Amino acid sequence: MKNSRTIKRDMLCALSVLCLALATTVSAFATEPGDAVKNLYLSAANKPTNIAGIHTFAEPPQGFNPLTASDVELATYGFPLRPDKQIDPDHYALWERAMRAAKIRWTGDLKPLPTLGHGMMLSASSPITQAATASTGPKRLSTINGSGVFLTNYGLKKWSPTASFNDIWTVISVPNAQLPFSNGAGCTAPSFVSVSMAGIDARILFLQPGWVVIPELSGGVESIVDCSGNAAYYAFAEWGTGAFPFQLNPGDVFYTEVHASGPSLPGWVFLEDLTTLAYGTYTVDPDPSVPLVGNSAQWVVERPCCNGPGPDGTWPLADNISVSFDGATVQNGAGRLFYPGSQSASTYVLTMMDDGSTQNIELVNQGSGGFQGQHSLFFETTGCAYTGGCIP
């Protein structure tokens, strides 16, 4: 039979274990961003820009350190939420790198996206499951303006706080864009364009003569080459409207994180040049033509559509040689992580074709392990877009 001292000791031990468990639970709860913090991203973005529908955040005070800031402080000044270091060490390492490099807040005027097909109000729907090949593993689909990987949950018909994709991020290499080698077709358009983006709810529509990728909530890199071969590079944020905040340089390393808040709420886009240390965060008003569902997430290289000079309305693709996406991940509202290396049947791997749909012009290499891994994609320009221009 236990004596009173033993009983007292056991009770203290039990209480200690209980207190430790409670403390751990409270600590975990305290570090998990709640709805109030997430909503702060929308209310704190109260600084209008020179473009309607796009807002930004107050500049942080001198000496502000996002690595040691609270969740409320991060939201107040528009820095991405701190990932859980234990649950998602890969994202935390990427976030930490980006936060260390975020030194120069962009405060200049924004430039509207050029009229190269951005913001097209196309409402057609597409039964892409009937067009894609492969019954198991990723489905393959050729489009006339996009190459990349789509993760889909097309059984989801409306926004879900838990099931919808709500946050996507990646590191993108800024290409050395140029006119196609030799450019045998001559100057077929005033601009040759290559867009590298991560986004949520881009659509794949069937428009004569083929499948077309139309971005929705997205952030990334846009490269524009004129007929003389002069190239310009920009970070961009886009949804119902879009803008360029700052210029980039070929060879720079670029980070973007895109967050969806709901079907009719602004999304926010974090953009950072890890090479020059310039960064900015912007909320972008919704696309009024298409309610956000969060049933697809994508990492894509595209050429804008559908008001260009090509017979199908596309703009010619700039020869970007190659583009790398790394650290690419998307999560849903329940915190579950998904990767572009997915081999599920709900994954679509897209290849970009020329205007006549006769040859590939942009390829994506996707792998579930080994060289490419779950997080990485490698794009390369090929065919007529590489060797001499594509003649319609």
N, C-alpha and C positions, 0 to 999 in steps of 0.2 A: 504494500500500500504506500502511495506517495505521501511524503510529509508536506507540510505547508510551504516550506522553502522551495521544494521541487515544483509544487503546483504553481507557486508564484513565478518561478523562473520560466516554466512552460508558457504561462499566460503572457509574460513579457516578450518571450520569443515570438509567440503567435501574433501579438500586437505589432511587433517590429516588422515581421514579414508582411502583415496587412498594410502597415503604414508605408513600407517600401513599395509595395504594389500600387497603392493609391498614389504615391508620389510619382511613380513612373508613369501611371496613367494620366495624371494631371499634367506632367511635363510634356508627354506626347501630345495631349490635347492642346496645350498652350502653344506648341510650336507648329501645329497644323493650321494653316491659314483658314479662317472661317469666312462665312458669307460677307460679314461686315468688311473684312479686309479686301475681299475680291470686288465688292461693290465700290470700294474706295477708288479703284482704278478708273471707274467711270466718273465719279463725282469730282475727283482730284484733277482730271484732265479738263480744266476749265479755262485754259488759255487758248483763245481762238487763234488760228493761223490766217494767213492771207488767202486760204482756199476754203470755201464753204464746205461744211461737213467733216472737216478735219481739225482736231484739237490736240493740244499738247499739255505738258505738265510744267509746273514751276521749276525753275532751276534750283538744284540742291545748294545748300549753303557751303561756303568755303570749308574745305577739310572734310566734307561728307564722305564716309566710307561705306559703300553698299555691303561689304563683306561683314561688317559688324552692326549694320543697321537693323532695326526691328522690322517686322513685316509691315507694320503701319507706315513706317518711314519709307520703305521700299515702294509701297503703293502710292504714297503721297507724291513722290518724285518720279514715278513711272519706271522704276527698275523691275525686271521680272521677279516673280516670286522665288524665294529661296527653295530649291529642291531639298528633299529629305536625303541627307548624306548616307544614311543607313539603307534606306529602301531603294534609292536610285543613285548610286555612287557615280555612274557615268554622266548623268545629267548634272549632278553637283559639280563634278570636275570641270565640265564645259562651262557651267554658269560661273564658277569661281574664276576661270580664266577670263571670261568676258567682263566680269565685274572689276577685275584688276586692271583691265585695259580701258575701261570706260572713263576717260579723262577729259574729253573735250565735248561738252554738250553743244549740239548744233542749235543755233539760235537765229539763223538767217531765214529769209523768205523761202517758201516752198515753190517749186515749179510744177505746174500741172503736167500730168502725163501727156505726151504727145498723142495726137489723134491717129494712132496706129492700130485701132481696133479695141483699145481699152474701153471698158464700160459699155460694151455692146449689150443691148437689151434683147437678148434672144430667149424666147420662152419655149421653144420646142423641147419635147422630152425624147429620150432615146432608150430603147430596149437593148442596151449594149450587151446584155447576157446572151442575146441571140446571135451577136456578131463575133464574139470573142471565141478563140479556139481553146482547146484543152479542157477535159472534164475533171481532171485532178491537177492539183498544183496551180500555180499562177496562170491566168488566162492571158493570151497574147492578142494584141489589137494594134492595127496600123491606123494612124491618123494623119491628117494633112498639115498639122501645125504643132504637135506636141509629142515629146518623148519622155518617158519616166515611169514612175510607179504610183499607182492609185491603190490605197487600202479602202475597202468599201464595207458598208453595212446597209445595203439597200433595202433590207427588210424594215429598217427604221424609217417611218414616214413623217415624223415630226420631232422637234427638239426634245431630248430627254436629259435631265440634269445628271444622270448617271451613265447612260449608254452613248451619248453623242461625243464625238471627238471635239475636244475643246482647247487643246494646246499642242502646237507643233513647233519643232525647232530643228535647226541644222546649221552647219558651217559650210560655206560655199567658196570655192576658189573663183576669183574674178578672172575671166578669160582674157587672152590677148586677141580680141576680135579684129577681123579684117575682111576685106573683100575676098571672095573665092580665088584660089590660085589661078592665074592666067585670066580669069574672068572672061571666058570666051563668049558669054552671052552679052557682054557689054553692060552698061548701066541700065538695068531693067526697072529700077525704081530709085527714088531720091534717097531711100534709106534701106540698109540691110540691118536686121535686128535679131538679137538673141536675148531671151529672157530666162533667167534661172530663178525659180521661186519655190517656196514651201507654202502650202495653203490648205484651207478647209473648204469643202463643198464645191470645188471646181466641177463643172459639168462636162459631159461628153455627149455632144449632140450630133445627129446625122443631118448634115446640110449638103446638098449636091455640090461637089461630087463625092463627098466622103465624110468621115468622122472628124469632128472638130473639138478641141479642148477650149473651154471658156472659163478663165479663172474667176474666182469669187474673192473671199477674204484671204489675202496673201501678202507676203513680203519677200523681197529678194533683190536681185541685181538685174539691171537692164543695160545692154550694150547696143549702141547705135553707131553704124558706120556709114558715112556719106560716100558719094560717088568718087570722091578724090582719095578715099581710103582713110580719111580722118575719123578717129573713133572717140566716143565719149561714153563714160560709164557712170551709172547712178544707182544709189540705193533707192528702193521704192516701197511704198505701202499702198494697198489698193483694196477697195471693196465697191460700194456704190459709186465712189469717186476715188481718185488716187493722186499721188504726188511724189516728186523727187525731193528729198531734203538735202542731200549732199552728194558730191561727186566722189567716185572711187578711181583707183588706178589699176591697170592690168597687173595681175600677180598678187594683188591684195588678198587677204583672208578676211572673209565677211561672215558675221553671225546674225541670224534673225530668229526671233521667236514670235509666233502669231497666236493670239488668244481669242477665242470666241466666248462671248458672255451670254448669248441667248439668241433666239430667232429674230428679235426686233431691236436688240440693243447694239450699241457700237462695239466693234471688236477693237482690240489694241494690238499694235505691231511695234516690236522693239527691233531697231536696226543698229548695227555697230560694225565699223571697219576696225578689225582687230590690229591692222597694220598701222593705220594713221591715228587710232585711238578716238576717232569721232563717233558719236552715237546720238540717238534720239528715239523717243517713244511717242507714238501718235495713236489717238483713237480715230477710227474711220466709221462714218455713219453707214448703216446697212444699205445693201442693194435693194431698192424698193420693188424690183421686178421678181425677185426670187427669195422667199423666206428661208432663213438658214435652218438646216436640219442637223448638220453635224454627222452625216452618214457617209462622208468620204474625206480622206486626207491624202495629200499628194506632194511629191517632190518631182518637179517637171522642168525641162528645158523646152521652151516654145518659141514660135514666131507668131506675132499678133495676127489676129483674124477678127473681123471679116470685112474690112473696108479697104483692103490693100489693092495693089495693081495687078495681082495675079488673077488668073481666070476663076479661081475659087475664093477670091477676096483676101488671100493671105499676103503678108509682106515677105520678101525674100529673106532667107536665113543668113545671118552673118557667119562667116567661118570662125567658130570659136576654138578650133583645134580640139580642145578637151575641157571639160568642167568636172570638178569633183565635189560631191556632197559627202560630208562626214558628220558623225555624231547625230545622224538623223533619227528622230523619234517623234511619236505622237502619243498623247494619252487621252483617255476619255474622262468623263466626269467622276467616275468611280476611282480614278487614279491608276487604271490598268494601262500598261505600256505596250505599244505596237511599233514595229520596225519595218523599214522598206525591204528588208530581206525576207519578209513573210513568204511562205510557200503555200499558203492556204488558197482554196479555190475562189475566195472573195477578193483576191489580189489581182490587179490588172497591170501588165507590163506593156507599155506603149512604145511604138516605134514611129518616128516622123518620116513621112513620105514627101516627095516632090509634088509640084502642082498637078502633074499628070498621073500621080500614083503609080509611077513606073519603077522608081528606085528609092531605097532608103537614103535619107540625108542626115539623120541624127539617131544614134544608137545609144542605148543605156545598157550597161553591164550590171546585173543584179545577182547577188549571191547570198545564200543563207549562212555561209560560214567560210572559213579559209581566207583567201586573199581579200575578197570584198567584205565578208562578215555581215552581220545583221544591220549595222549602222551606216554602211557606205554604199554610194552609187558612183559609177564612173561613166560620163557621157563623152561621146566623140562625134565630131562632124565627119560625114563620109559622102560618097556619091558626088553628084553634081554640085552640091553646096560646098564641097571641099576642093574639087579639081578645076572648076571653071565656070561656075554659075549655072543656074537651071533655066533652060529656054522653055517657055510655056508652049 
